[in-house]
């Protein structure tokens, strides 16, 4: 597993400061990367602007699925083969994935116990109460958030789905990074909460990052599913 520090958005659980893993550009400006140069480490490949190329792939590539380590849940991701599963050592999760060593995007699934109500609104509030102090500790600054009520169709059953859509930045002695993202809360098993968060680096190509984030909200979040073999609440193991 690769280690990653919690930072902006998950927005507080799983984005790390950008690294320097991209290969030197080889293509002229405006040209797409050569297919052989596109890797998990650098999905932007040898494009002159690999960050833009990577975000464009997240916007254009079809949806696929990855499973968590517990083989219990199906996580929707565009360009799914290019995401790397990672572990957040200071905050165990059900599943976390990053897109590129430069952290162009991060997706995290949180599955926890809760006392009392477990509707999506309550679960979102519970998540935020726990995540906010962690965000402050890592220098994450959050902008205005927007709540969005939606639904999820699961085997013909319509279930409520709630989003918190937001932006944030992380300041450190090493760098400053900006992100846009969203957190989705689902109708879960009794006494549990299921939350899925998604963040995209937005400092250089904000308009494109917003489109990627909005695509996840409109198309991706509702595709999160427990596998058919899961017929009762699994334990809330995390790693």
For each residue, the residues with C-beta under 8 A, 3 or more apart:
1: 85 86 87
2: 84 86 87 98
3: 86 87 89
4: 14 15 16 86 87 88 96 98 103
5: 16 17 88 90 138
6: 10 12 13 14 15 16 88 90 91 134 138
7: 12 14 15 16 17 138 139 140 170 177
8: 11 12 15 135 140 168 169 170 177 178 179 199
9: 12 15 106 140 166 168 179 180 181 197 199
10: 6 13 14 15 96 106 108 131 181 183 197 198 199
11: 8 15 131 135 140 142 166 168 179 181 183 197 199
12: 6 7 8 9 131 132 134 135 138 140
13: 6 10 88 91 93 96 108 110 131 134 197
14: 4 6 7 10 86 88 91 93 96 98 106 108 197 199
15: 4 6 7 8 9 10 11 103 106 170 177 179 199
16: 4 5 6 7 19 98 103 106
17: 5 7 103 170 172 174 175 177
18: 102 103 175 177 201
19: 16 101 102 103
20: 102
21: 41 42 100 101 102
22: 42 44 50 100 101 102
23: 26 37 42 45 46 50
24: 46
25: 46 47 48 49 50
26: 23 34 37 46
27: 31 32 33 34 46 47 48
28: 31 48
29: 48 49
30: 48
31: 27 28 47 48
32: 27 47 53
33: 27 37 38 44 45 46 47 50 53
34: 26 27 37 38 45 46
35: 38 45
36:
37: 23 26 33 34 42 45 46
38: 33 34 35 42 43 44 45 57 82
39: 42 43 45 82
40: 43 81 82 83 84 100
41: 21 84 100 101
42: 21 22 23 37 38 39 45 50 54 100 101 102
43: 38 39 40 50 53 54 57 79 82 99 100 104
44: 22 33 38 47 49 50 51 52 53 54 57 100 104
45: 23 33 34 35 37 38 39 42 50 53
46: 23 24 25 26 27 33 34 37 50
47: 25 27 31 32 33 44 50 52 53
48: 25 27 28 29 30 31
49: 25 29 44 52 53
50: 22 23 25 33 42 43 44 45 46 47 53 54 102
51: 44 54 55 102 104 201 204 205
52: 44 47 49 55 56 204 205 208
53: 32 33 43 44 45 47 49 50 56 57
54: 42 43 44 50 51 57 58 99 100 102 104
55: 51 52 58 59 104 105 200 201 205 208 209 212
56: 52 53 59 60 208
57: 38 43 44 53 54 60 61 78 79 82
58: 54 55 61 78 79 99 104 105 200 212 215
59: 55 56 78 208 211 212 215
60: 56 57
61: 57 58 78 79
62: 78
63: 76 77 78 80 219 220 223
64: 76 77 78 79 80 81
65: 74 75 76 77 80 223
66: 74 75 77 80 83 85 95 97
67: 71 72 73 74 75 227
68: 71 72 73 75 94 95 109
69: 85 95 239
70: 73 94 234 237
71: 67 68 227
72: 67 68 226 227 230 234
73: 67 68 70 94 95 109 111 224 225 226 227 230
74: 65 66 67 223 224 225 226 227
75: 65 66 67 68 95 97 107 109 196 224
76: 63 64 65 80 220 221 223 224
77: 63 64 65 66 80 83 97 107 220
78: 57 58 59 61 62 63 64 215 220
79: 43 57 58 61 64 82 83 99
80: 63 64 65 66 76 77 83
81: 40 64
82: 38 39 40 43 57 79 99 100
83: 40 66 77 79 80 97 98 99 107
84: 2 40 41 97 98 99
85: 1 66 69 95 96 97
86: 1 2 3 4 14 96 97 98
87: 1 2 3 4 92 96 239
88: 4 5 6 13 14 91 92 93 96 108
89: 3
90: 5 6
91: 6 13 14 88 134
92: 87 88 238 239
93: 13 14 88 96 108 109 110 238 239
94: 68 70 73 109 110 111 237 238
95: 66 68 69 73 75 85 108 109
96: 4 10 13 14 85 86 87 88 93 106 107 108 109
97: 66 75 77 83 84 85 86 106 107 108
98: 2 4 14 16 83 84 86 101 103 105 106
99: 43 54 58 79 82 83 84 103 104 105 106
100: 21 22 40 41 42 43 44 54 82 103 104 105
101: 19 21 22 41 42 98
102: 18 19 20 21 22 42 50 51 54 201
103: 4 15 16 17 18 19 98 99 100 106 201
104: 43 44 51 54 55 58 99 100 200 201
105: 55 58 98 99 100 198 199 200 201 212
106: 9 10 14 15 16 96 97 98 99 103 198 199
107: 75 77 83 96 97 196 197 198
108: 10 13 14 88 93 95 96 97 196 197 198
109: 68 73 75 93 94 95 96 194 195 196 197 224
110: 13 93 94 127 193 194 195 196 197 238
111: 73 94 188 192 193 194 195 236 238
112: 126 192 193 195 236 238
113: 191 192 193 236
114: 117 118 122 123 126 191 192 193
115: 191
116: 122
117: 114 122
118: 114 122 123 187 188 189 190 191 192 193
119: 122 123 160 187
120: 123 124 160 161 162 185 186 187
121: 124 125 162 185
122: 114 116 117 118 119 125 126 193
123: 114 118 119 120 126 127 185 186 188 193 194 195
124: 120 121 127 128 162 164 183 185 195
125: 121 122 128 129
126: 112 114 122 123 129 130 193
127: 110 123 124 130 131 183 185 193 195
128: 124 125 131 132 164 183
129: 125 126 132
130: 126 127 133 134
131: 10 11 12 13 127 128 134 135
132: 12 128 129 135 136
133: 130 136 137
134: 6 12 13 91 130 131 137 138
135: 8 11 12 131 132 138 140 142 168
136: 132 133 139 140
137: 133 134
138: 5 6 7 12 134 135 170
139: 7 136 170 171 172
140: 7 8 9 11 12 135 136 168 169 170
141: 168 169 170 171
142: 11 135 145 166 167 168
143: 166 167 168
144: 166 167
145: 142 164 165 166
146: 164 165 166
147: 162 163 164 165
148: 162 163 164 165 217
149: 160 161 162 163
150: 160 161 162 163 222
151: 158 159 160 161 222
152: 158 159 160 161 186 187 221 222 224
153: 156 157 158 159 222
154: 157 159 225
155:
156: 153
157: 153 154
158: 151 152 153
159: 151 152 153 154 186 187
160: 119 120 149 150 151 152 187
161: 120 149 150 151 152 184 185 186 187 221 222
162: 120 121 124 147 148 149 150 184 185
163: 147 148 149 150 182 183 184 185 217 221
164: 124 128 145 146 147 148 182 183
165: 145 146 147 148 181 182 213 217
166: 9 11 142 143 144 145 146 180 181 182 183
167: 142 143 144 178 179 180 181 202
168: 8 9 11 135 140 141 142 143 178 179 181 199
169: 8 140 141 176 177 178 179
170: 7 8 15 17 138 139 140 141 175 176 177 179
171: 139 141 176
172: 17 139 175 176
173:
174: 17
175: 17 18 170 172
176: 169 170 171 172 203
177: 7 8 15 17 18 169 170 201 203
178: 8 167 168 169 201 202 203 206
179: 8 9 11 15 167 168 169 170 199 200 201 202 209
180: 9 166 167 199 200 202 206 209 210 213
181: 9 10 11 165 166 167 168 197 198 199 200 213
182: 163 164 165 166 197 198 213 216 217 221
183: 10 11 124 127 128 163 164 166 195 196 197 198
184: 161 162 163 195 196 197 198 217 221 224
185: 120 121 123 124 127 161 162 163 193 194 195
186: 120 123 152 159 161 194 195 196 224
187: 118 119 120 152 159 160 161
188: 111 118 123 192 193 194
189: 118 192 194 232 233
190: 118 233
191: 113 114 115 118 233
192: 111 112 113 114 118 188 189 233 236
193: 110 111 112 113 114 118 122 123 126 127 185 188
194: 109 110 111 123 185 186 188 189 224
195: 109 110 111 112 123 124 127 183 184 185 186
196: 75 107 108 109 110 183 184 186 221 224
197: 9 10 11 13 14 107 108 109 110 181 182 183 184
198: 10 105 106 107 108 181 182 183 184 213 216 220 221
199: 8 9 10 11 14 15 105 106 168 179 180 181 213
200: 55 58 104 105 179 180 181 209 212 213
201: 18 51 55 102 103 104 105 177 178 179 204 209
202: 167 178 179 180 205 206 209 210
203: 176 177 178 206
204: 51 52 201
205: 51 52 55 202 208 209
206: 178 180 202 203 209 210
207: 210 211
208: 52 55 56 59 205 211 212
209: 55 179 180 200 201 202 205 206 212 213
210: 180 202 206 207 213 214
211: 59 207 208 214 215
212: 55 58 59 105 200 208 209 215 216
213: 165 180 181 182 198 199 200 209 210 216 217
214: 210 211 217 218
215: 58 59 78 211 212 218 219 220
216: 182 198 212 213 219 220 221
217: 148 163 165 182 184 213 214 220 221
218: 214 215
219: 63 215 216 222 223
220: 63 76 77 78 198 215 216 217 223
221: 76 152 161 163 182 184 196 198 216 217 224
222: 150 151 152 153 161 219
223: 63 65 74 76 219 220
224: 73 74 75 76 109 152 184 186 194 196 221
225: 73 74 154
226: 72 73 74 230 234
227: 67 71 72 73 74 230
228:
229:
230: 72 73 226 227 234
231:
232: 189
233: 189 190 191 192
234: 70 72 226 230 237
235:
236: 111 112 113 192
237: 70 94 234
238: 92 93 94 110 111 112
239: 69 87 92 93
